[in-house]
Amino acid sequence: MKKNIKQETESIGVINNEEQLTPSQIVNELDKFIIGQKNAKKSVAIALRNRWRRLQVKDLLRDEIMPNNIIMIGPTGVGKTEIARRISRLSNAPFVKVEASKFTEVGYVGRDVESMIRELTDLSVNMVKRDKLAEVQEKAELNTEEKLLDILLPPIKKSQAADPDGESGNANATIDAQKEMTATREKLRLKLKEGKFDDRIIELDLMQNGSPMMQIFGPIGLDDMGINIRDILGNMMPQKSKKRKLPLREARKYLIQEESNKLIDMDQVIKLAIEKVENSGIVFIDEIDKIAGGDVKGGAGPDVSRQGVQRDLLPIVEGSTVMTKYGGVRTDHILFVASGAFHMSKPSDLIPELQGRFPIRVELDSLGKDEFYKILTQPKNALIKQYKALLASENVTLEFEEDAINEIAKIAAEVNEKVENIGARRLHTILTTLLEDIMFDIPDRSKVKHIKISKNLVTKKLSVITKDRDLSRYIL
């Protein structure tokens, strides 16, 4: 019984004592991918740990502990989205990113704010289903193997146990036939495992979804309204099967998927997925500054819709029940992380009720030359490492001199200062421009096995662009 409880607890994203990361360990993990921003990392690490702490609290007090929702303030490209995405991976939690501006003018061209919870629930169901499919993978493969053997060597029917004249056959002869059939089946099983039948064409009955042409047109689809059309129509749209001939290697994939779906309990998957959303779901609301602002005189203008979006967001962040195609989902303990540059507005421009639901505010620092150098070299997914891996696929070694990396970092900082500050994203445009000719020509230059990027090459390639401010706007 204890084992079952543990498995269910782990499946809904509740991490036990041995596996739960401490705030300092969370920050250390974030440091592997994100440079700087210590305050933001510290805040999200505490928020993540507090979610685990809440689940350890007993009795009714657990439901009274609210999540520490966070607003991150800082220019684009400094790591706001990456921080939120990484903490969702660390906690194995369902994570969805939405842009607040998409909800502007809800009911006209915008999206329903509840759609983000439905999307989060869909992701959670897929996560739990994937875990459950992994658990039954071995059993599904065994069942598939038996099905394929039945196709290759159909089992003896009872009627075949009698002799051709219709009289009962000799019992010993029947036993010998069964033994021979079993021996032949085992030989076929061995060859099947060795892949000797992979190219053999077999015929399968593949299930098809009914009414593939049905589509709902309009600003809001049935999924956005939390309605599952299959559940409504039920048996009016039964699944149809279609005979299809295909190689055994492909048939095996279809059969494993079919057997896996038969072995998992979707009711349990949905139940665990909803619990996972309610206890460990993370919603990242980007560009929240775009919906900040007061009423316009006369009661008309874009700010009216902005406040409307804020008031629609409020009950979701406060805690309410959102209807999805899997049932009701409570949002009381979902962690909401909002972010915005707040160039034209400030967090205090949000309606007071919404401000109160984001008690933690963190300001992220702008990035300079030193940070760009670290971003290029230190993280596990550093850009330079990515380009080295890409060229390694062509059997080419890419090398960056130290001075070249420093020059790239310097140019990125200067362009951000002169043109527009887009943070670390500037490094993508600079490296793409710098390596454009190399990435294009290298497949045709088979003799080239090593390429060195020097400071002179960086200066030669980028100096003209960086000196011309108008040119920089278009290219970098």
NORFENNOR-V627576 format. One record per helix or strand of 3 or more residues. SS is the DSSP state (H for helix, E for strand). FROM is the first residue (numbers start at 1). TO is the last residue. Records with the same first field share a line. If there is no record, write none. Layout:
SS: FROM-TO  FROM-TO
//
This chain:
H: 2-11  23-31  38-56  61-64  80-90  100-103  115-135  137-152  158-161  171-193  229-237  248-263  266-280  288-291  302-318  347-349  352-356  369-377  383-392  402-418  425-444  455-467  469-475
E: 70-73  95-99  201-208  240-247  282-286  321-324  327-330  335-340  360-363  397-400  450-453
//
